[in-house]
Amino acid sequence: MIGQDILEMGEVMTSTGNTLAELSKESAVMLIFLRHFGCTFCREALADISEKQGKLREMGVKIVYVHMATNAEADEYFPKFKLENVVHISDEECELYERFGLVKGNFKQLFGLNTWIRGFEAGVVRKLGIGKIIGDGFQMPGVFIIRDGIVREQFIHQSVSDRPDYEQISQCCIA
């Protein structure tokens, strides 16, 4: 995926009416593919990004989320994590997930021992909980950095419980 021109995948429109390619010409774009909004690890990712969004902005990174809910559902969900005016893409059919090479998780990726341990930590200790599945509960997440229409860096989750270092992933495109 690194080095791939996203225009080869077709035009991708965001909630703001801009295409992903247009946004990547303005600045580096961190494209975050989320799991379903009820997932503890999706909630953890949103909490992590909420804490780091100021730093990522200072680094010149624009965050765009891809989710499996409707835009209306997403617009209600993001503010719960102090994420306002979020740019996002609704992908209810998981077509964009597939174009970026993100697969459906196997048993170990979704329910392995490490997932249970991390799930307890995130869901109970950090009080992020769990919720209703909105989307495909088997879909794996991922993070991609796109600049000038080209994928420059990626983090492909090997387990749903993986926790990316968003600042490190962005280092490839610091302004």
Protein Blocks (a to p, Z undefined) as FASTA:
>chain_A
ZZpafklnopaddfkopafklmmmmpccdddddddfklmklmmmmmmmmmmmmmmmmnop
acddddfbdfklmmmmmmmnopghiacdddfkommmmmnopacddfklmmgmklmmmmmm
mmmmnonopcddedjfkbccdddddeehiafbdcddfbfkbccdfklmmmmmgZZ
